[in-house]
Every structure is written in C-alpha cells, then in structure tokens.
Amino acid sequence: MKKQPPYHLEIQRHRKNCYGVIRTSYREEGKVMHTVHGRLKGLSYEHLKLIQAAFRGDVIPKKDFKVKKSKEYGASRAILQLAKNLELDKAIYSRTSEQWVQDCLAMIAGRLIYAGSKLSLSNIWRDSTLWELCGVPGDVDVDEHCYSVMDRLLERQEAIQKKLAKKHFKNASLILYDITSTYLEGKYNDSDLVKFGYNRDKKRGKKQIVIGLLCNSEGCPVAVELFVGNTQDAQTVEDKIQEILNKYEIKDVIFVGDRGMITHANYEKLKDKEGLSIISALTHAELTNLLTRDVIQLNLFDNKNIVEIIDPEDKRIRYCLCKNLETAKRETNTRQALLDKTKNELDKIAQSKRQATNEKIGERIGKILAKTKMGKFVNYKVVNGKLEWSFDEEKIAKEKQIDGCYIITTNVSQELMQKQEVVASYKKLTFVEQAFRNLKTVKLEMRPVYHKTDDRIRAHIFLCMLSYYLQWHMNQRLKPIFEEDQKGKNSQWTFESIIERLKSIRKEQIYVEEINCYVISEPEKDQQRILALLDVKL
C-alpha cells in the first residue's frame, strides 16, 4: 500500500497579508507534484510559523493537532454569492447590509439547500455556516430571524416583483402565466385564503390555496400571487393582465395562458385592450364548434405541418391546427379503457335478476356514467325494471378522429409572429409547469405549509418563489454539465447532486497549541468546475 505523503504548511504572502496553504508533496515521473488540502487565513505570520513548525513536529506532538468542528460551507457560500451577483439582495431592499435582508437571503438559500420548516432552518447553524455568512454567528432565534423577517419581506413583495419585472420583462415581451393549487394540513377556520376547491393534487378532504405564477419567455419566475382556494383559473386572468400592463408598465405584452384561463368570455373582455395580444389553446368544445361551423375540417390536422386558418368572422383571430400522434394514441386507449369499464358495469345491471324500480336502476346508471364520463356515447332506456343499452358507435368514431388534434389560437399578427412561433410560444407553458413541480415536490418542498396565518402563508410562498428564482439561474449556468450528463459522459448530475457536492466543501476549526484557526477544504476538480460555471468564488 502506497504511503500517504506527510502534510506541510507553506506560508505565502499577498500584498501585506499572509496565509497558509496546507499541502502534501510527492514525485511523479521525476517531477515534484503538490496536492492542496486547505488554506489558513486571518492569522499573523508568527501564528503561521508556529503551525508550520507543528506540522513538522518541531514544537508539539502531532496528536495536539485537532479538528474541533466541521460545518457545511460550499453550498451556502456559493448560493449566497450567486444571489448577490444577481443583485437579489438589492431587489429585496436597497440597504443590503441591514440584518433582516441578510436573514431573508439565509431563508431563500436555506430553502434550496435544506428545505424543511423555518424552525429546523434556524437550528441548522450548528452544522452549517449559512447563518454565520449572513451575519448571525451563533444561536438563531426563529422569531427574530425568520418570522418577523417574513413579515417585512411580505411588505416588500410588490416592490421586489416590480424590480424583477423590470429586469426580466421587456417591451413586446412574451409572458407566461399559469396557476396551481397546494393543499394544507390542519385547521384554518379563520383563514380567508384556505378553502375547499378543485384540488389539482387529487387530495380529497383537504383545504387549499391557489397560486398564480408569472414567468418570462425562458421560464424565469418574476411574480407570484395567492388566491382563495376555490378560485377558478379564468377568474385570475383579467386582474393579472391589468397588473402587467399598469403596475409593471410593460408595453405590447403577449400573454400566454392555457385553455382553462383564456375562456371565450375572458377573450371578449381582453381582445380590444391596447398593447395586449393573447396566445392560448381551444377547449374540446370550441374545437368541435369550429368543425360544426365548417371553419375547419378534420383532414387539415397534420402531425408534421401546422395549418393556419383565419376566423371568417374576426380576421384578427388565427387558428394553428396541430396533431400529436402519441397524444392521439394515449387518448384513444384511455377512452377505450373507460368504455370497457362502462360496458362491464352496465352489463351487470342489465343482467341482474334482482328486482328494482326504474328510478333505482336510473340512479345506478347515473353514478356509473358520472364516474367514467362516457355518458355521451351511451344510449339506454329502462323498461319494467330492465335495462336496455348500447354504445353510439358513430359518435365514438367521430371522437376518435379528433384524438391528438389541438388548436393554438392567437390574435398576434402574422407580421409579428409566424405560426411556428405561435405554437412554440404556447408550448413554453411547460416552463411554468416545471416551476410548479420544483416548488411543490422536486426540490423546494413548498408543502407542508407550517404557517397558520394568511400573511405568513403568502410570505412562505413568496420565499419559495425567490428560492426557485435562484435555482432557475443556477440551472441556466450549469447547462454544460447537465447537457454532458444527457449525452452519457457522466450520467450522475442532477440539481440535487450539485448541491450535495457543494455541501461537502467544509469549514473546519483547527486547534494547534491553544491557537484556533479555520480552514476551508480545497474544492476538488468537479467542484471547481461547478463554482466556475456559477461564477462564484469561495
């Protein structure tokens, strides 16, 4: 087994300052090579000479060289430095040195590194330098450094979002908007926000809040807003557009929203608003209506080419007809599975020998069709307690023809945006969906929401959005690593593994003959590359 070379301390000077470099040296192919293990900073030349002698064993036995403490340093330092490079601290408040601003940064960065509750984050100071780097060197008071700070941050939300909008929204800007919901545990009887509503998480019996998120054309989050838990998608749109045009002072906005938001009623209200264009998708009913009116024909849908049709009644409205074969196959299979389930259940009723009234049989049929949602394909009648039924095969065949067909609609002029750009712009809503996945489950773990007052809930969601703002920028800068991973060169990198590699850069307290000093472990090659891509220095 190859013997480990001994450690030694090399003293170097930079201008008037001294610092120590902990190294091991060895020969390789006749050349002297060095490995750096850490640096000692903030010590006098005399102290460094004493430690250098201790490494040689000239002054004290090596058993008196101790590592007393070791804390996470790399991830906290890198993310906080990135936040400052992006001027997020200035967006929070111009006087960035104020402690509450630094506490905000600690909670924003801490969400990315540790997630969990504010109480658990306040207790992380024993194992991490996060709070120390933000000006709190010892015990962290959760009320002083978290809860009261959240209240101040909420007061600044509108101003912060205006600054982010000014930075990331430009005139003639494509703006992405979508909403989601998140459920809450426990009782919220006094809340004006937390209500029962359509639960997108499929959690029955849970009250919820509705969250609206604005992103730029690349998916960078800019603003977040909370709505009452029973708010419908379409109800949020008009006010949000008014906010973009007035509060953020953006001109010539191209607003992208999904088919649940830009309803016909909403479009009628918004179509003549100055400086506003809209990109959305038609619902199934609207698509069928165009077929009925003979505005479009099924043979125009093509899986390779986008066909554009101008509405004959309103020349400003363009329809971009598309077809996705994979979606078509999935929709056909899903419908067939539901039809099979409907058939099995209706056959049981039809073949039952149990006596029942027509009303009772009708109730059973209603429950089945409500569950499978296949009622429009079923013809049935109940005569003398017996069910007679059949599928409307013609309707099923017509429905199958529409599978995979979708229409992107817009009032953006052809001179400004060609049909390919219109469809591509709508598909960018996946950026917002990705943001929601990260906020809710993948990394930031927005839930469970531990707060019980409406303002604290609002502040918590805003904090999570600002954390995702940092994550988004990190992902943009780390694209070279992720792209290599997709090509199979490394096959190891995820955002989570990046954080873990940075967390392994430690700050260690070393004790030598009654002298305490601190050493930052030297980043390894892959860690150095991560830091270089993030453009941060330890």
Secondary structure, DSSP 8 states (H G I E B T S, - for coil): ------EEEEEEEETTEEEEEEEEEEEETTEEEEEEEEEE-S--HHHHHHHHHHHHTSSS-GGG-EEEEEEE-HHHHHHHHHHHHTTHHHHH-S-TTSHHHHHHHHHHHHHHHT-S-HHHHHGGGGTBSHHHHTT--S---HIIIIIHHHHHHHHTHHHHHHHHHHHH--TT-EEEEEEEEEE--S--TT-SS-B----TT--TT--EEEEEEEE-TT--EEEEEEE-TT--GGGGHHHHHHIIIIIS---SEEEE--TTTS-HHHHHHHTT-TTEEEEEE--HHHHHHHHHTTSS-GGG--SSS-EEEE-SS-TT-EEEEEE-HHHHHHHHHHHHHHHHHHHHHHHHHHH--S---HHHHHHHHHHHHHHH--GGGEEEEEETTEEEEEE-HHHHHHHHHHTTEEEEEE-S-TTT--HHHHHHHHHTHHHHHHHHHIIIIISS---S----SHHHHHHHHHHHHHHHHHHHHHHHHTHHHHHHHHTTSS----HHHHHHHHHTSEEEEEEETTEEEEEEE---HHHHHHHHHHT---
